[in-house]
Amino acid sequence: MKPYLTCFAVLAAALSIAQGTQADYERSERLPGLYRTKVYKMSVNPVWLPDGNRFWYRNDLSGGKREFILVDAKKGSRTKAFDHAKLAEGLGKALNKSIDADRLPIAPSTFEKDEVRFIAESKNWTCSLKTYEVKPYDKKEDAAGNLKPFIRKRNSRDGGDETAIIFKNETAGDVKMAWINGDGGSVDYGTIKPGASYNMHTYAGHVFMISDSAGKVLAYFQAEAGEKTAVIDGKPIQEPRGREEGPPPGLSPDGKWQAFVKENNIWVRPAKTSDGAYQLSTDGKPGDSYDLWGLQWSPDGKKIAAMRTEAGQEHKIYMVESSPKDQVQPKLHSYDYTKPGDKLPFPRPQLFDVATKKQTSVNLDLCPNPYDLGNIRWASDSSRFTFDYNQRGHQVFRVVSVDGTTGAAKAIIDEQSAANSFIDYSQKTTCEYLDKTNEVIWASERDGWNHLYLVDAKTGTVKNQITKGNWVMREVNRVDAEKRQIWFQILGYYPNEDPYHSHYARINFDGTGLTLLTDGDGTHRIAYSPNGKYIVDTYSRVDLAPVNELRNVETGKLICKLEEADISEATAAGRPTTERFTAMGRDGKTPIYGFIQRPSNFDPNKKYPVIENIYAGPHGFHVPKAFAPFQWAQQMAELGFIVVQIDGMGTNWRSRAFHDVCWKNIGDAGFPDRIAWMKAAAAKHPEMDITKVGIYGGSAGGQNAARAVFAFGDFYKVAVADCGCHDNRMDKIWWNEAWMGWPIGKEYEEQSNVTCAKNLTGKLFLIGGELDTNVDPASTMQVVNALIKAAKDFDMLIVPGAGHCPSGMPYVKKKLEDFFVRHLLGVEPRSK
């Protein structure tokens, strides 16, 4: 072989296995849409029939085909809902066009005896299952099947099941429909003519905006599980009050009297007239006033419990918008933002006898220094009311009962943590009142795991522990006071499964009769039938496509299999698998769970730098557990990396001891566990080059990512921190005092990224949004200041006009990717 040919062959071989190339970038950008349309039968969205025992649903199949399935829960049968060919022929005749039997353009409505009803081409149709003659019919709208309109914009949320909205224009003019995406942007979906309907395939949680031809917003609608109708009638929509719906605030139970707040005090008047008003309280004043929302009538209408609240400290954040759209000069913005250590509002419950106007102040000896004090609730016999007391520092939480005549107070729930622990009030507080039996169902971690207890509501005595074991009760779904049973979500019950897998169970109040309602190694999501007799259970893992089953609520037994997702097309298109991996943490005995994502052109003979996608917020666990056609980690992996995600100690929903690692120690972020996990993974998978480890994250993940190169720089070499809450004294009060405690101790300063910035090793890229209202932008700038003072090299990008975590913006995402390609792969990034 000639020398130049040998050189050419070597060069060609090198190019064929290069990483961080233009081709890698292009492939990465194509990925999100590449596999999502190639996975079928991911979920079942049942349309239950009036008898409560049958439902039908649609399967979308490969090549645009679809089928309709009818399930009879009593018989345990699953069959084709009808003869697709005959219905296609009948519909074709009605529409005077050819209809493909494998692509019936219909949306399920209901069955009526021997008829099937559906929507096609925005009209309602009925088809006889004897003759298969298709006729139009006038559907009487079922208000229970209508979506409720709202007028305040909200963004779409991701992760919901496939569903549909039938938009029905009952106005006299055209209306425009637009989808509001997760960032608040709008995507036009066309116009609906007067009197017409439009069937929109979408996902639960997606929000749509309806406006008239002049652009005036008429309503917003949010999709829900199961097909619903959105009636557009143009009528004014009352602004939501931001509270649970019910009678107007301050209205007495019999509707005869209206309490209201005037000049900081409580007044009462007849409900149907403004005459006859009288003042009930006299001690309210500016800065120490009554709030209508903190007012509750007793059920007998004779008393009122209310909160008088002394105002807390005002704390405003100021930001300069450098490049506003409507003017050349910058704009100054401000907003209220309470931070750790600030003085908080001080609410005090007051008791009023409405007839005599007698006021009784409640003794608060049980409630010193409250972080929060509220949630007034009267007993059904009006003999007493309760309120919740959360002591500042989150190590004491009480439910206090107040005598409805004397105002005497006593604790019926007195939850106190150990000195080196805390009460996870924001995630694990469950309090279900049972008025008829004077009991409370209460959640507590007092035995080391989150479990339910049955408490006597009068005496506070614990009658019995309801759930027990080395597993976690996550959430109560239903309580049947008559049968004395609880349905709840459960984590970690099966010892051979990932402890974060969600299952569902039922148990009796006395702790007997624990019945698991779901089965199958995966994380489960269920939907109850309208009559509560059945559940549609969908379970999956990152490495297992969804399985859909119908189960009996009473026994948990499988009635019939519904669907197993079909991923064959995505697999054939090269969809990479996600590997679940488990290794022991810092103590050598606690399993730590995570996943490994490789590029689609993975070569086991090559070495790949490792990048960790981190978010170690103690409020939850963060590694995805359910299947997705496309994992976002894949985009980064495609550039020539192996990407991992891990839940270390200090995150939530394991044991109390597992969670306690975060207490006054948020800078730990589980790093000793993460490093041990990656070392174990590299020992098994030598293609993982852990001499080149990068890390990125946003918000709390941004704090974690910067911390990695400040405190663990011997392992992490490159970090990208997006809008990090770098100093817990600078961030929002609830999140930071929840984990770092109160008063502000030395731990706040010791674990601040500002304090540790001088220890930077490796490469750091800081990203911030100029108008971030979630995390004070000054948090990032104070790290910048510390790095400059320490003469440390770093990169920074502040995005004008951007809010929280702008790394999803195309330009910012490009810079993030380029940073890792340049510093971990050692090549200059793409040319365009």
Secondary structure as UniProt FT lines:
FT   HELIX           3..16
FT   HELIX           22..35
FT   HELIX           36..38
FT   STRAND          47..48
FT   TURN            50..51
FT   STRAND          54..60
FT   HELIX           62..64
FT   STRAND          66..72
FT   TURN            73..76
FT   STRAND          77..80
FT   HELIX           84..95
FT   HELIX           101..103
FT   STRAND          107..112
FT   TURN            113..114
FT   STRAND          115..120
FT   TURN            121..122
FT   STRAND          123..128
FT   TURN            129..131
FT   STRAND          134..136
FT   HELIX           143..145
FT   STRAND          162..169
FT   STRAND          175..180
FT   TURN            182..183
FT   STRAND          186..192
FT   TURN            194..195
FT   STRAND          197..203
FT   TURN            204..205
FT   STRAND          207..212
FT   TURN            213..214
FT   STRAND          217..222
FT   STRAND          228..232
FT   TURN            249..250
FT   TURN            253..254
FT   STRAND          257..262
FT   TURN            263..264
FT   STRAND          265..270
FT   TURN            271..272
FT   TURN            275..276
FT   STRAND          278..279
FT   TURN            286..287
FT   STRAND          288..290
FT   HELIX           292..294
FT   STRAND          296..297
FT   TURN            299..300
FT   STRAND          303..310
FT   STRAND          316..321
FT   TURN            325..326
FT   STRAND          331..336
FT   TURN            340..341
FT   STRAND          346..353
FT   TURN            354..356
FT   STRAND          359..361
FT   TURN            365..366
FT   STRAND          370..378
FT   TURN            380..381
FT   STRAND          384..391
FT   TURN            392..393
FT   STRAND          396..403
FT   TURN            404..406
FT   STRAND          409..416
FT   TURN            419..420
FT   HELIX           425..428
FT   STRAND          431..434
FT   HELIX           435..437
FT   STRAND          439..444
FT   TURN            446..447
FT   STRAND          451..456
FT   TURN            457..459
FT   STRAND          462..465
FT   STRAND          472..480
FT   TURN            481..484
FT   STRAND          485..491
FT   TURN            495..496
FT   TURN            499..500
FT   STRAND          502..508
FT   TURN            509..510
FT   STRAND          515..516
FT   STRAND          523..528
FT   TURN            530..531
FT   STRAND          534..541
FT   TURN            542..543
FT   STRAND          544..552
FT   TURN            553..555
FT   STRAND          558..564
FT   HELIX           568..572
FT   TURN            573..574
FT   STRAND          578..584
FT   TURN            586..587
FT   STRAND          591..597
FT   TURN            600..601
FT   TURN            604..605
FT   STRAND          608..613
FT   TURN            618..619
FT   HELIX           633..637
FT   TURN            638..640
FT   STRAND          642..647
FT   TURN            649..650
FT   HELIX           656..660
FT   TURN            661..664
FT   TURN            666..670
FT   HELIX           671..684
FT   TURN            686..687
FT   STRAND          688..698
FT   HELIX           700..711
FT   TURN            713..715
FT   STRAND          718..722
FT   TURN            728..730
FT   HELIX           733..740
FT   HELIX           746..750
FT   HELIX           753..756
FT   HELIX           757..759
FT   STRAND          763..769
FT   TURN            770..771
FT   HELIX           778..789
FT   TURN            790..791
FT   STRAND          795..799
FT   TURN            800..801
FT   HELIX           806..808
FT   HELIX           810..820
FT   HELIX           821..825
//
